[in-house]
Amino acid sequence: MDAKKAFNPARVGGIDVKNRIFRSATHEGTARDNKVSDDILAMHRELAQGGTGLIITGYVCVSKTDNAGPTTVTVTDDACIDGLRIWAETVHAHGTKIVAQLNHSTTQIFSRPKGTVFGPSPVPDPVTGIVPEPFTGKQLNELVSEFADGAFRLKTAGFDGVQIHGAHGYLVNRFLSPAFNTRDDEYGGSPENRRRLVLEILTAIKTRCGMDFPVWIKLNGSDFSRDGKGFDREMFLDLSRELAENGIDAIEVSGGTLFGEHSPSRSKSHTAYHLDFAKELSEAVDVSVVLVGGLRNLATVETILGETGIQAVALSRSLIREPTLVNRWMSGDLRDAECVSCNGCFNPKGTRCFFHLSEEDKAFQKRVMKLMGAMGKKT
Ligand SMILES: Cc1cc2nc3c(=O)[nH]c(=O)nc-3n(C[C@H](O)[C@H](O)[C@H](O)COP(=O)(O)O)c2cc1C
């Protein structure tokens, strides 16, 4: 087999890609009334034109029980399909593939909830303080169907695959975590029971969309919880093995939460910070492993691809700052990504690089960043 190279075409997670540098899911925050907007299309057109091999969308909501606000895309009924189709076509026009990230926000919502906020168990959210109402068993059955229905709408619209968001303290991750899942039914109490929901979601999507429709997942290698009670490395490896046995096509390795010792989006002093987890995973399972987190340098990417079983890398903030970064590197300009990992791109008006804002918007965003720091919200 040829050595893996960043810019060679490849098949990763059941999808043929033109290169191995992907955009990791990055919530756009610019949907209009939960529909695909011109801003979303413009962002993804630029990324696709800029050479990115595959784009994982920012999370989209699959469930009517999710309280995410109007700036998040929902895939909860067939009316979304036309907008999704334009989104997929916009990206495909430049030879780039597109995978949609499926999510349920549970208590990680930063606007006033429209209705009841659901979660595994009534454990207060460390950032928002919201105490969720536990899903009943029947509601969980409906939720599993909602994931499958959402995936089927995306497939119908032409998406190349879906990615279950199993990381960063959102619902699937909370079910996996003994700190947040204190249930005593078949969805909690033991590691097997905590894994039940995500395995049911995977099976339901494959059953609805066909075994050959690629289903990926983003997982935390560890939650890095301060009290050691969260999802950890051993749980990550056990779950990954079980997902592999049940047909998952790719596992993207991330880590951290908004409240743990580390956030998923760390500062500039951290580079390739989930490499150990991803490398270990690539030796343990026979599915594609994708690494995300602090990748800023092409030589590092090539070394990772060349010396480990990792199949591809995914970038978020660097591509917010420079959507054409992949083309820049391909053209031979090998300077590091310009992103300084300031996290000023977490913008309530929509994801934008801090350095691309007007002076007025920069002043507003500085106040937001100060507030997020005061709330203890780690970004
Ligand atoms: C503005 C912003 C929005 C993000 N939205 C998501 C998201 O919707 N889903 C997700 O899994 N990760 C999300 N992330 C995390 C990134 O995908 C990525 O895991 C993290 O930023 C580390 O990669 P990086 O160092 O290349 O930025 C987001 C990150 C940023 C900066």
PDBQT file of the ligand as one rigid body, heavy atoms in Angstrom, charges set to zero:
ROOT
HETATM    1  C1  LIG A 401     -16.485  28.219  16.621  1.00  0.00    +0.000 C 
HETATM    2  C2  LIG A 401     -16.385  26.758  16.859  1.00  0.00    +0.000 A 
HETATM    3  C3  LIG A 401     -17.489  25.948  16.728  1.00  0.00    +0.000 A 
HETATM    4  C4  LIG A 401     -17.383  24.559  16.944  1.00  0.00    +0.000 A 
HETATM    5  N1  LIG A 401     -18.475  23.779  16.735  1.00  0.00    +0.000 NA
HETATM    6  C5  LIG A 401     -18.359  22.428  16.857  1.00  0.00    +0.000 A 
HETATM    7  C6  LIG A 401     -19.444  21.576  16.515  1.00  0.00    +0.000 A 
HETATM    8  O1  LIG A 401     -20.512  22.009  16.052  1.00  0.00    +0.000 OA
HETATM    9  N2  LIG A 401     -19.259  20.240  16.692  1.00  0.00    +0.000 N 
HETATM   10  C7  LIG A 401     -18.079  19.704  17.143  1.00  0.00    +0.000 A 
HETATM   11  O2  LIG A 401     -17.961  18.492  17.262  1.00  0.00    +0.000 OA
HETATM   12  N3  LIG A 401     -17.027  20.501  17.445  1.00  0.00    +0.000 NA
HETATM   13  C8  LIG A 401     -17.144  21.828  17.295  1.00  0.00    +0.000 A 
HETATM   14  N4  LIG A 401     -16.052  22.620  17.543  1.00  0.00    +0.000 N 
HETATM   15  C9  LIG A 401     -14.758  21.988  17.942  1.00  0.00    +0.000 C 
HETATM   16  C10 LIG A 401     -13.880  21.735  16.713  1.00  0.00    +0.000 C 
HETATM   17  O3  LIG A 401     -14.490  20.859  15.791  1.00  0.00    +0.000 OA
HETATM   18  C11 LIG A 401     -12.520  21.116  17.092  1.00  0.00    +0.000 C 
HETATM   19  O4  LIG A 401     -12.771  19.854  17.680  1.00  0.00    +0.000 OA
HETATM   20  C12 LIG A 401     -11.686  21.967  18.053  1.00  0.00    +0.000 C 
HETATM   21  O5  LIG A 401     -11.826  23.348  17.791  1.00  0.00    +0.000 OA
HETATM   22  C13 LIG A 401     -10.203  21.614  17.964  1.00  0.00    +0.000 C 
HETATM   23  O6  LIG A 401      -9.721  21.719  16.641  1.00  0.00    +0.000 OA
HETATM   24  P1  LIG A 401      -8.859  22.996  16.144  1.00  0.00    +0.000 P 
HETATM   25  O7  LIG A 401      -7.661  23.102  17.049  1.00  0.00    +0.000 OA
HETATM   26  O8  LIG A 401      -8.488  22.651  14.726  1.00  0.00    +0.000 OA
HETATM   27  O9  LIG A 401      -9.731  24.197  16.253  1.00  0.00    +0.000 OA
HETATM   28  C14 LIG A 401     -16.140  23.988  17.325  1.00  0.00    +0.000 A 
HETATM   29  C15 LIG A 401     -15.021  24.821  17.431  1.00  0.00    +0.000 A 
HETATM   30  C16 LIG A 401     -15.118  26.175  17.202  1.00  0.00    +0.000 A 
HETATM   31  C17 LIG A 401     -13.885  27.010  17.293  1.00  0.00    +0.000 C 
ENDROOT
TORSDOF 0
